[in-house]
Amino acid sequence: MKKTVIALPLLACSAGSFAQSCPVNVPNDIHISDEQVSVYQGGEPKLLIDQDNQLFINGEQVALSDQQMQALQSYSEHVKSYLPKMAELADDGASIAQEVIDELSAHFGEGDAFAGAEQLVDEYSTKAKQKFYPEGEFVMPADVFGSMETDWKQEFEDALKHISVESVSGVIASLSEEMKSGDLSFSEFQTQLSELKKSLQKKIRQRSGEVAEQAGSVCESIEGLAEEEQQLQKVIPELKDYPMFYI
């Protein structure tokens, strides 16, 4: 059996869905932890919005009027709400691959044959989470969209290739047992593969479309944050030296 039987429908789920091009530049690392938002430069926190919506720059508190504090609070809440959704997108590639393996297992009735593929999916999922939660707190890395279009996209495609190969091995192992026992003819074998390929292609097209839509929504939210930040910098000029976003 050709490896492309399973590999092609898997790889049809392009990493472009997860590395959705977004016209926003992230010049600095952004940390979210314990209801606090921080901007890091050179590995050091430079700007901090604490849980009480107080502003600190280079460790020094910035005195704010009530109007400034209300604007800062609104912005901080939006940052804490929207940015972690990036981590959910990064993990969606693993969820699609897991759905494919679940269907393979259900189709062939041999769960153990796909244990290797499931382990690879778990490893990819863990790696995806660690990009945004390296030490338990959420971190949006600087130039995140650029790296998603290059490094992360390549990692995703490489992971899918390995998962595809492992899935094919599971299919072969399962079908070989049926053919040896005489429960499956070669003609039936071809029919099953054809039906499986169509089913997987349909599932992946649907899920890829859903993820692309979610990615677009997240991008729009971040564009909105960038515009909100521009307005906030007019109200609190001290923020201009440590931006979170550029459009």
For each residue, the residues with C-beta under 8 A, 3 or more apart:
1: 5 168 171 172 175 193
2: 5
3: 6 7 164 165 168
4: 7 8
5: 1 2 8 168 171 193 197
6: 3 9 10 104 164 167 168 171 197 200
7: 3 4 10 11 160 161 164 165 168
8: 4 5 11 12 197
9: 6 12 100 197 200 201 204
10: 6 7 13 97 100 160 163 164 167 200 204
11: 7 8 14 157 160 161 164
12: 8 9 201 204 205 208
13: 10 17 93 96 160 204 207 208
14: 11 17 208
15: 18 19 93 152 153 154 156 157
16: 19 20 21 153 212
17: 13 14 20 92 93 208 211 212 215
18: 15 89 90 92 93 148 152 153 156 211 215
19: 15 16 145 148 149 152 153 156
20: 16 17 89 148 212 215 216 218 219
21: 16 145 149
22: 145 218 219 222 223
23: 223 247
24: 145 219 222 223 226 245 246 247
25: 143 145 245 246 247
26: 30 140 141 142 143 144 145 244 245
27: 142 143 243 244 245 246
28: 39 40 41 46 142 242 243 244
29: 39 40 41 139 140 141 142
30: 26 37 38 39 40 79 83 139 140 244
31: 36 37 38 39 40 45 137 138 139
32: 36 37 38 79 80 83 84 137 138 139 140
33: 36 38 136 137 138
34: 51 137
35: 50 51 80
36: 31 32 33 48 49 50 51
37: 30 31 32 48 49 76 79 80
38: 30 31 32 33 45 47 48 49
39: 28 29 30 31 45 46 47 48 242 243 244
40: 28 29 30 31 43 44 45 46
41: 28 29 44 46 242
42:
43: 40
44: 40 41
45: 31 38 39 40 48
46: 28 39 40 41 57 58 242
47: 38 39 55 56 57 239 242
48: 36 37 38 39 45 55 56 57
49: 36 37 38 53 54 55 56 72 76
50: 35 36 53 54 56
51: 34 35 36
52:
53: 49 50 69 72 73 76
54: 49 50 61 64 69
55: 47 48 49 61 62 64 72 236 238 239
56: 47 48 49 50 59 60 61 62
57: 46 47 48 60 62 238 241 242
58: 46
59: 56
60: 56 57
61: 54 55 56
62: 55 56 57 236 238
63:
64: 54 55 68 69 72 236
65: 68 69
66: 69 70
67: 70 71 235
68: 64 65 71 72 235 236
69: 53 54 64 65 66 72 73
70: 66 67 73 74
71: 67 68 74 75 231 232 235 236
72: 49 53 55 64 68 69 75 76 232 236
73: 53 69 70 76 77
74: 70 71 77 78 228
75: 71 72 78 79 225 228 229 232
76: 37 49 53 72 73 79 80
77: 73 74 80 81
78: 74 75 81 82 224 225 228
79: 30 32 37 75 76 82 83 225 244
80: 32 35 37 76 77 83 84
81: 77 78 84
82: 78 79 85 218 221 222 224 225
83: 30 32 79 80 86 138 140 222 225
84: 32 80 81 87 88 132 138
85: 82 88 89 218 221
86: 83 89 90 132 140 144 218
87: 84 90 91 128 129 131 132 133 138
88: 84 85 91 92 214
89: 18 20 85 86 92 211 214 215 218
90: 18 86 87 93 128 129 131 132 152
91: 87 88 94 95 125 128 129
92: 17 18 88 89 95 96 211 214
93: 13 15 17 18 90 96 97 124 128 156 159 160
94: 91 97 98 121 122 124 125 128
95: 91 92 98 99 125
96: 13 92 93 99 100 204 207 208 211
97: 10 93 94 100 101 121 124 159 160 163
98: 94 95 101 102 118 121
99: 95 96 102 103 203 207
100: 9 10 96 97 103 104 167 200 203 204
101: 97 98 104 105 114 117 118 121 163 167
102: 98 99 105 106
103: 99 100 106 107 196 199 200 203
104: 6 100 101 107 108 114 117 167 170 171 196
105: 101 102 108 109 110 111 113 114 170
106: 102 103 109
107: 103 104 192 196 199
108: 104 105 113 170 171 174 175
109: 105 106 174
110: 105 113 114 170 173 174 177
111: 105 114 115
112: 115
113: 105 108 110 169 170 171 173 174
114: 101 104 105 110 111 117 118 166 167 170
115: 111 112 118 119 170
116: 119 120 166 169 170
117: 101 104 114 120 121 163 166 167 170
118: 98 101 114 115 121 122
119: 115 116 122 123
120: 116 117 123 124 159 162 163 166
121: 94 97 98 101 117 118 124 125 163
122: 94 118 119 125 126
123: 119 120 126 127 159
124: 93 94 97 120 121 127 128 156 159 163
125: 91 94 95 121 122 128 129
126: 122 123 129 130
127: 123 124 130 131 155
128: 87 90 91 93 94 124 125 131 132
129: 87 90 91 125 126 132 133
130: 126 127 133 134
131: 87 90 127 128 134 141 152
132: 84 86 87 90 128 129 138 139 140
133: 87 129 130 136 137 138 139
134: 130 131 139
135: 139
136: 33 133
137: 31 32 33 34 133
138: 31 32 33 83 84 87 132 133
139: 29 30 31 32 132 133 134 135
140: 26 29 30 32 83 86 132 144
141: 26 29 131 144 147
142: 26 27 28 29
143: 25 26 27 146 147
144: 26 86 140 141 147 148
145: 19 21 22 24 25 26 148 149
146: 143 149 150
147: 141 143 144 150 151 152
148: 18 19 20 144 145 151 152 153
149: 19 21 145 146 152 153
150: 146 147 153 154
151: 147 148 154 155
152: 15 18 19 90 131 147 148 149 155 156
153: 15 16 18 19 148 149 150 156 157
154: 15 150 151 157 158
155: 127 151 152 158 159
156: 15 18 19 93 124 152 153 159 160
157: 11 15 153 154 160 161
158: 154 155 161 162
159: 93 97 120 123 124 155 156 162 163
160: 7 10 11 13 93 97 156 157 163 164
161: 7 11 157 158 164 165
162: 120 158 159 165 166
163: 10 97 101 117 120 121 124 159 160 166 167
164: 3 6 7 10 11 160 161 167 168
165: 3 7 161 162 168 169
166: 114 116 117 120 162 163 169 170
167: 6 10 100 101 104 114 117 163 164 170 171
168: 1 3 5 6 7 164 165 171 172
169: 113 116 165 166 172 173
170: 104 105 108 110 113 114 115 116 117 166 167 173 174
171: 1 5 6 104 108 113 167 168 174 175
172: 1 168 169 175 176
173: 110 113 169 170 176 177
174: 108 109 110 113 170 171 177 178
175: 1 108 171 172 178 179 184 189 192
176: 172 173 179 180
177: 110 173 174 180 181
178: 174 175 181 183 184
179: 175 176 182 183 184 185 186 189
180: 176 177
181: 177 178
182: 179
183: 178 179
184: 175 178 179 188 189 192
185: 179 188 189
186: 179 189 190
187: 190 191
188: 184 185 191 192
189: 175 179 184 185 186 192 193
190: 186 187 193 194
191: 187 188 194 195
192: 107 175 184 188 189 195 196
193: 1 5 189 190 196 197
194: 190 191 197 198
195: 191 192 198 199
196: 103 104 107 192 193 199 200
197: 5 6 8 9 193 194 200 201
198: 194 195 201 202
199: 103 107 195 196 202 203
200: 6 9 10 100 103 196 197 203 204
201: 9 12 197 198 204 205
202: 198 199 205 206
203: 99 100 103 199 200 206 207
204: 9 10 12 13 96 100 200 201 207 208
205: 12 201 202 208 209
206: 202 203 209 210
207: 13 96 99 203 204 210 211
208: 12 13 14 17 96 204 205 211 212
209: 205 206 212 213
210: 206 207 213 214
211: 17 18 89 92 96 207 208 214 215
212: 16 17 20 208 209 215 216
213: 209 210 216 217
214: 88 89 92 210 211 217 218
215: 17 18 20 89 211 212 218 219
216: 20 212 213 219 220
217: 213 214 220 221
218: 20 22 82 85 86 89 214 215 221 222
219: 20 22 24 215 216 222 223
220: 216 217 223 224
221: 82 85 217 218 224 225
222: 22 24 82 83 218 219 225 226 245
223: 22 23 24 219 220 226 227 247
224: 78 82 220 221 227 228
225: 75 78 79 82 83 221 222 228 229 244 245
226: 24 222 223 229 230 244 245 246 247
227: 223 224 230 231 247
228: 74 75 78 224 225 231 232
229: 75 225 226 232 233 239 243 244 245
230: 226 227 233 234 247
231: 71 227 228 234 235
232: 71 72 75 228 229 235 236 239
233: 229 230 236 237 239 240 243
234: 230 231 237
235: 67 68 71 231 232
236: 55 62 64 68 71 72 232 233 239
237: 233 234 240
238: 55 57 62 241
239: 47 55 229 232 233 236 242 243
240: 233 237 243
241: 57 238
242: 28 39 41 46 47 57 239
243: 27 28 39 229 233 239 240 246
244: 26 27 28 30 39 79 225 226 229
245: 24 25 26 27 222 225 226 229
246: 24 25 27 226 243
247: 23 24 25 223 226 227 230
